[in-house]
Amino acid sequence: MADNLHLAPALRHPHDDAGSRQFSRCHPEVLFAAFNRTMPSAAIAMWTKLAAAAKFATARLPLVVVRSGPAHEDRRAGDFHAITAAHNLLAALLDTHLHFGNDLRINPQEILWPRCMDLNDRALRRIATGLGGRANGPARETGFVITAASEIMAILALSEGRADLRQRLARIVVGFNYDGAPVTANDLKAVGPMMVLLNDAVLPNLVQTNEGAPAIVHFGPFANIAHGTSSVLAQRIGLHLADYVVNETGFAADLGAEKFFDLVMPMCGHVPAAAAVIVTLKALRTQGGAPDGPLEPGFPNLARHLDNLKRWGVPAVIALNRFPGDTASDLEQVMSYCRSLGADVALAEGYTKGGAGMTDLAHKLVAAAQASDPAAVKPIYSPVQTLEEKITAVATQIYGAARAWFKPAAKTRLAKLATLGYGPLPVCIAKTQYSFTADPKQMGAPSGWTLNVGEVTLSAGAGFVVAIAGSMMLMPGLGTVPQAQKLDVDDRGAMIGMDY
């Protein structure tokens, strides 16, 4: 799937009288669900003072944008640092317990909890710690994941408030003991100190767009290595404040959308009212095989995304992003193809015209949301299916694979998790964002291939099982020419190279 083919849903809001149903609408990158239960009073209390200061408490807004991702706002607020610190605190407490007698009888060969860092560094994927003698702690092999892949990132994004956060942190499984039983963060007495570090991070960040529209930026669980959507709490606050909410989820419909429909939606009860598939000419050409090639070879990729949305039962509108170099004939060619599929399509000219260039898309999304049937929106698998069956369902129904194949270690881990009672959990597949397959070089809409699952991990606190497909890494590496080499600060303190 193209990295520029994004999906964004609209949420249904159970607001006001039955005769004036209101719907949230969408924005680039994945889908949004309807809130069918009231926002927790604790969440309202958290935001009463902030909303009043922003003059949002007394009048409903037409629109609130809810965004995920490692945005600068999230980092400036300290959310990423808090998550990194809490994650590594748990790792330190785990190693400390091993050093001082290991009363919980934790098997060092069955430790699941890595360390994390908000930086790309391939050298940290597998490391040895505790070298140099007993005074330096137990010597063992471990590794780092990027902060976006931390289970604590997912836990915060899925939590409904501090009480729920506490329960989820307690359920984190750091490893297994010599009897094969799970050892949790609660067993290590780590929940309280983690709550202290995350106390402010649980609060969503209110910012505004260049045109003054409110936006809530909260957490960044990447959709290729995590579940890929903004926090549940941010979504509920958005719908409490506005008639329409635009929710961004990561990458395209095989990643962010799939994980929202099959993982987030059943967990929090938010049912999407509509989805926007964000398309660019560049993405279509790339999916056709060449960034400067013809458009038609990339059309099957777009068609599969639309077919996938039909499987979940949500109405979709195609948003064709227009950039200054795009020709009218190319844009019309894509729009004509979309109409041939029976899909509604709108030019999205926000890049050059701002909000005024998005009104046609907004009207079409509202119309789609108002005509939608929330009862028709369903996950593609059920909790009663086995973990292998769930992974296979996503691979065959969404990715276009013929089958899923599991390495022996992955198959053994899945069987153990089922035995321990984790079988009903949803699955979160870590996979490249550049292709429907697990191979980033396979463009278009391949079919008949095999999804190889090499590793399986448990995120018991977040409430899902992670299956790592292909060569996907939870700690990325820097490229040949790292973006960092283009960054600097001038003598006045202004950033250079941040306008990409």
C-alpha positions in Angstrom: 0.0 0.0 0.0 1.3 3.4 -0.9 2.5 5.5 2.0 0.5 8.4 0.6 -2.7 6.5 0.3 -4.3 7.4 3.6 -7.5 6.6 5.2 -9.5 8.9 7.5 -12.9 8.1 9.0 -15.7 10.2 10.3 -17.2 9.5 13.7 -20.8 9.4 14.6 -21.7 11.4 17.7 -24.6 10.4 19.9 -25.5 14.0 20.6 -28.7 16.0 20.9 -32.1 14.7 19.9 -32.8 11.7 17.7 -33.9 13.9 14.9 -30.6 15.7 14.6 -28.0 12.9 14.3 -24.5 14.4 14.0 -21.5 12.9 12.5 -17.8 13.5 12.6 -15.8 13.7 9.5 -12.4 12.7 8.4 -8.9 13.7 7.6 -5.8 12.0 6.0 -4.7 8.7 7.3 -7.2 6.4 8.9 -10.6 6.0 10.2 -12.8 7.3 12.9 -15.5 5.8 14.9 -18.7 6.9 16.6 -18.8 7.4 20.3 -21.7 5.4 21.5 -21.2 6.0 25.2 -20.6 9.1 27.2 -17.2 10.4 27.9 -15.9 9.4 31.4 -16.5 12.1 34.0 -12.8 12.0 34.9 -11.9 12.9 31.4 -14.3 15.8 31.4 -12.9 17.0 34.7 -9.4 16.9 33.2 -10.3 19.3 30.5 -12.9 21.6 32.0 -10.4 24.3 32.9 -8.6 24.0 29.6 -11.7 24.0 27.6 -13.1 27.0 29.4 -9.9 28.9 29.0 -10.1 28.2 25.2 -13.7 29.2 25.2 -14.8 25.8 24.0 -17.0 24.8 26.9 -20.0 27.0 26.2 -20.4 26.5 22.5 -20.0 23.5 20.2 -17.3 23.7 17.5 -17.9 22.7 13.9 -14.8 20.7 13.8 -11.9 19.3 15.9 -8.9 17.6 14.4 -7.6 14.6 16.4 -4.1 13.6 15.3 -1.6 10.9 16.3 2.1 10.7 15.4 5.4 11.8 16.9 4.5 15.4 16.3 6.6 18.2 17.7 3.6 19.2 19.9 3.8 15.7 21.6 7.5 16.0 22.1 7.3 19.6 23.4 4.7 18.5 25.9 7.0 15.8 27.1 4.7 12.9 26.3 7.4 10.9 24.4 10.0 11.5 27.1 7.5 10.4 29.8 6.7 7.2 27.9 10.4 6.5 27.3 11.2 7.1 31.0 8.4 4.9 32.2 9.3 2.1 29.8 13.0 2.1 30.8 12.1 2.4 34.5 10.2 -1.0 34.2 13.3 -2.5 32.5 15.5 -1.2 35.3 13.3 -2.6 38.0 13.2 -5.9 36.2 17.0 -6.1 36.0 17.3 -4.9 39.7 15.0 -7.8 40.7 17.2 -10.3 38.9 20.3 -8.8 40.5 19.0 -9.0 44.0 18.0 -12.7 44.2 15.2 -13.1 41.6 12.4 -14.0 44.2 9.9 -14.2 41.3 12.0 -16.9 39.6 12.0 -15.0 36.3 13.6 -17.0 33.5 16.2 -14.8 31.9 15.7 -16.6 28.6 12.0 -15.7 28.6 12.2 -12.0 29.3 10.0 -10.1 26.8 10.5 -6.4 28.0 13.2 -4.5 26.0 14.3 -0.9 26.5 13.2 1.9 24.3 14.5 5.2 22.8 12.9 7.8 20.6 15.7 7.7 18.0 16.5 5.5 15.0 19.6 3.4 15.9 20.0 -0.1 14.3 23.0 -0.9 16.5 20.6 -1.1 19.5 18.3 -3.7 18.1 20.2 -6.6 19.9 22.6 -5.8 22.7 24.2 -7.4 25.8 23.8 -5.7 29.1 25.3 -6.3 32.6 28.8 -7.0 31.3 31.9 -6.5 33.4 31.0 -8.5 36.5 28.2 -9.0 39.0 28.3 -5.4 40.3 27.0 -4.3 36.9 23.8 -6.4 37.1 22.9 -9.7 35.4 24.5 -10.3 32.1 21.9 -11.0 29.4 20.9 -10.3 25.9 18.2 -7.7 25.3 17.5 -4.8 22.9 15.8 -1.5 22.2 12.6 -0.6 20.4 11.7 2.9 19.2 9.4 4.7 21.6 6.5 4.6 19.1 6.7 0.8 19.4 6.6 0.7 23.2 3.7 -1.0 24.7 3.3 1.9 27.1 2.7 4.1 24.1 -0.2 1.8 23.0 -1.5 1.6 26.6 -1.7 5.3 26.9 -3.4 5.7 23.6 -6.0 3.1 24.5 -6.6 4.1 28.1 -9.9 5.8 29.0 -8.5 7.6 32.1 -6.1 7.2 35.0 -7.9 4.2 36.5 -7.9 2.3 33.2 -4.2 3.3 32.7 -3.3 1.8 36.1 -5.0 -1.5 35.3 -3.4 -1.7 31.9 0.1 -1.0 33.3 -0.4 -3.7 35.9 -1.2 -6.2 33.2 2.1 -5.7 31.3 3.9 -9.1 31.0 7.6 -8.6 31.2 8.5 -12.3 30.9 7.8 -15.7 32.2 9.1 -17.6 35.3 10.7 -21.0 35.3 7.2 -22.6 35.5 6.1 -20.8 32.4 3.7 -18.4 34.2 3.6 -14.7 33.2 5.4 -12.1 35.4 3.8 -8.7 35.3 4.7 -5.1 36.1 2.4 -5.4 39.1 4.5 -8.3 40.4 7.6 -6.0 40.2 5.7 -3.2 42.1 6.4 -0.9 39.1 2.9 0.5 38.5 3.0 3.3 41.0 6.2 4.9 39.8 5.2 4.5 36.2 1.9 6.3 37.0 3.9 9.2 38.4 5.9 9.5 35.2 2.8 9.3 33.1 0.6 11.5 35.2 0.7 14.5 32.8 1.2 12.5 29.6 -2.3 11.1 29.9 -3.7 14.6 29.3 -4.2 15.3 25.6 -2.4 18.3 24.0 -4.6 21.1 22.6 -3.0 23.1 19.7 -4.4 25.0 16.7 -4.0 25.0 13.0 -2.7 27.9 11.0 -6.3 28.9 10.4 -7.2 28.8 14.1 -9.0 25.4 14.1 -8.5 23.4 17.3 -6.5 20.2 17.1 -5.8 17.6 19.7 -2.4 15.9 19.3 -1.9 12.9 21.5 0.6 10.0 21.3 2.1 8.3 18.3 1.8 4.6 18.0 3.0 4.1 14.4 0.6 2.0 12.3 3.3 -0.1 10.8 4.7 -1.3 14.1 1.9 -0.5 16.5 -1.9 0.1 16.3 -1.6 3.6 14.7 -4.3 5.9 15.9 -4.6 8.8 18.3 -5.7 8.3 21.9 -9.2 7.2 22.8 -9.4 10.0 25.3 -8.5 12.6 22.7 -11.2 11.3 20.4 -13.8 11.4 23.1 -12.8 14.9 24.1 -13.0 16.0 20.5 -16.6 14.7 20.1 -17.5 16.3 23.4 -16.4 19.7 22.1 -17.4 19.5 18.4 -20.0 18.3 15.9 -17.4 16.8 13.6 -14.0 15.1 14.4 -11.3 14.4 11.9 -9.2 11.5 13.1 -5.9 10.5 11.5 -4.7 7.0 11.6 -1.4 5.7 10.2 -0.6 5.0 6.6 -3.2 3.3 4.4 -6.2 1.0 4.9 -4.1 -2.2 5.3 -2.5 -0.7 8.4 -4.1 2.1 10.3 -7.7 1.4 9.1 -7.3 -2.4 9.7 -6.1 -1.9 13.2 -8.8 0.6 14.0 -11.6 -1.6 12.7 -10.3 -4.9 14.1 -8.5 -3.8 17.3 -9.5 -0.3 18.5 -13.1 -0.2 17.5 -14.1 -3.4 19.4 -12.1 -2.2 22.4 -13.5 1.3 22.8 -16.8 1.0 20.9 -16.2 3.8 18.5 -17.8 3.0 15.1 -16.7 5.0 12.1 -19.4 6.8 10.1 -17.3 7.4 7.0 -13.8 7.2 5.7 -11.7 9.3 3.4 -9.1 7.6 1.2 -6.3 10.2 0.6 -4.7 9.7 -2.8 -1.9 11.5 -4.6 -0.7 11.2 -8.2 2.8 10.5 -6.9 1.5 7.6 -4.8 -0.4 6.1 -7.7 2.6 6.3 -10.0 4.9 4.8 -7.3 2.5 1.9 -6.7 2.4 1.4 -10.5 6.2 0.8 -10.5 7.8 4.2 -11.2 7.5 7.6 -9.4 7.5 9.3 -12.8 5.6 6.6 -14.7 1.9 6.3 -15.9 -1.0 6.4 -13.4 -3.0 3.4 -14.6 -0.7 0.7 -13.2 -1.3 2.1 -9.7 -5.1 1.9 -10.0 -5.4 -1.7 -8.7 -3.7 -0.5 -5.4 -6.4 2.1 -4.9 -9.2 -0.3 -5.9 -8.0 -2.8 -3.2 -8.2 -0.2 -0.5 -11.7 0.6 -1.5 -12.7 -3.1 -1.5 -11.2 -3.5 1.9 -13.3 -0.6 3.3 -16.4 -2.3 1.8 -15.4 -5.5 3.8 -15.7 -3.5 7.0 -18.9 -1.9 5.9 -17.9 1.8 6.1 -18.7 4.3 3.3 -15.7 5.9 1.7 -14.9 9.1 -0.1 -11.8 9.4 -2.2 -9.8 12.7 -1.5 -7.5 13.4 -4.4 -4.8 15.7 -3.2 -3.9 18.4 -5.7 -0.4 19.8 -5.7 1.0 22.7 -7.8 2.7 20.5 -10.4 -0.3 18.2 -11.0 -2.0 18.6 -14.4 -5.7 18.9 -14.9 -5.7 15.9 -17.3 -4.0 13.6 -14.8 -6.3 14.6 -12.0 -9.4 14.0 -14.2 -8.0 10.6 -15.3 -7.9 9.5 -11.6 -11.3 11.0 -10.8 -12.8 9.3 -13.8 -11.4 5.9 -12.7 -12.8 6.5 -9.2 -16.2 7.2 -10.6 -16.0 4.0 -12.7 -15.7 2.1 -9.4 -18.8 3.8 -8.1 -16.8 5.8 -5.6 -17.5 9.4 -4.6 -14.4 11.5 -5.2 -13.4 15.1 -4.4 -10.4 17.3 -5.2 -8.5 18.2 -2.0 -6.7 21.4 -2.5 -5.7 22.2 1.1 -2.0 22.3 0.2 -2.4 25.5 -1.7 -5.8 26.9 -0.6 -6.0 25.8 3.0 -9.5 25.1 4.4 -11.2 26.7 1.5 -9.8 24.0 -0.7 -11.3 21.2 1.3 -15.0 22.3 1.4 -16.1 19.9 -1.4 -14.5 17.0 0.4 -16.0 18.0 3.7 -19.6 18.2 2.2 -19.2 14.8 0.6 -17.9 13.2 3.8 -20.7 14.6 5.9 -23.2 13.3 3.3 -21.6 9.8 3.4 -21.6 9.8 7.2 -25.3 10.8 7.4 -26.2 7.9 5.1 -24.1 5.3 6.8 -25.4 2.4 8.9 -23.2 1.8 12.0 -24.7 -1.7 12.4 -23.0 -2.7 9.1 -19.5 -1.8 10.3 -17.8 -4.9 11.7 -14.3 -6.4 12.2 -13.2 -9.1 9.8 -12.5 -11.6 12.6 -14.1 -12.5 15.9 -12.5 -13.1 19.4 -13.4 -16.8 19.3 -11.0 -17.4 16.3 -7.5 -18.6 17.1 -4.6 -16.1 17.0 -3.4 -17.9 13.8 -6.8 -17.6 12.2 -6.9 -13.9 13.0 -3.5 -13.2 11.4 -4.5 -15.3 8.4 -7.8 -13.4 8.0 -6.0 -10.1 7.8 -3.4 -11.5 5.5 -5.8 -13.1 3.1 -8.8 -10.7 3.2 -6.9 -7.4 3.5 -3.4 -7.8 2.2 -4.3 -10.1 -0.7 -2.1 -13.0 0.5 -3.0 -16.6 -0.3 -1.9 -17.8 3.2 0.1 -17.0 6.3 3.2 -19.0 7.3 4.6 -19.0 10.8 8.2 -19.8 11.8 8.4 -22.6 14.4 9.3 -20.1 17.2 6.3 -17.9 16.3 4.0 -20.9 16.1 5.2 -22.1 19.5 4.7 -18.7 21.1 1.1 -18.4 19.7 0.3 -21.8 21.2 1.7 -20.7 24.6 -0.2 -17.5 24.6 -3.4 -19.3 23.8 -2.8 -21.7 26.6 -2.3 -18.8 29.0 -5.6 -17.3 28.1 -4.6 -14.7 25.6 -6.2 -16.3 22.6 -9.3 -14.0 22.5 -7.0 -10.9 22.1 -6.9 -9.1 18.7 -3.8 -9.1 16.6 -1.6 -6.2 15.6 0.6 -7.1 12.6 3.9 -5.2 12.2 4.4 -4.8 8.5 6.0 -2.5 6.0 3.9 0.6 5.0 5.1 0.6 1.5 3.4 -2.5 0.2 0.3 -4.7 0.7 2.9 -7.5 1.1 5.7 -7.7 3.7 8.2 -6.8 1.0 8.5 -3.0 0.6 9.6 -3.4 -3.0 6.4 -5.2 -4.1 4.1 -2.4 -5.5 0.5 -2.5 -6.7 -1.9 -5.1 -5.4 -0.1 -8.5 -5.5 -2.1 -11.6 -4.8 -1.3 -15.3 -4.2 1.8 -14.6 -2.0 2.6 -15.9 1.5 2.8 -13.7 4.6 5.8 -14.9 6.7 5.4 -14.3 10.4 8.8 -14.6 12.1 8.1 -13.4 15.7 5.2 -12.9 18.0 5.2 -10.7 21.1 2.5 -10.1 23.8 1.2 -6.7 24.7 -1.1 -7.8 27.5 -1.5 -4.3 29.0 -2.5 -2.8 25.7 -4.7 -5.8 25.0 -3.3 -7.3 21.8 -0.8 -9.8 20.4 1.9 -8.4 18.0 2.9 -10.5 14.9 6.0 -9.3 13.2 5.9 -10.0 9.4 8.8 -10.1 7.0 11.9 -8.1 7.9 10.0 -5.4 9.9 12.1 -3.9 12.7 10.7 -2.3 15.9 13.9 -0.2 16.0 14.4 1.6 12.7 17.8 2.6 11.3 19.0 5.8 9.7 19.2 6.0 6.0 22.2 6.6 3.7 21.8 10.4 4.1 20.1 10.9 7.5 17.7 13.8 7.8 19.7 14.8 10.9 22.6 15.9 8.7 20.3 18.6 7.2 19.3 20.2 10.5 20.9 23.1 12.3 20.1 26.2 14.3 21.1 29.8 13.3 22.6 32.3 15.6 19.2 33.6 16.6 18.0 30.2 17.7 15.8 29.5 14.7 15.6 25.9 13.4 17.0 25.1 10.0 15.8 22.2 7.9 12.5 21.5 9.7 10.3 22.7 6.8 10.3 19.4 4.9 
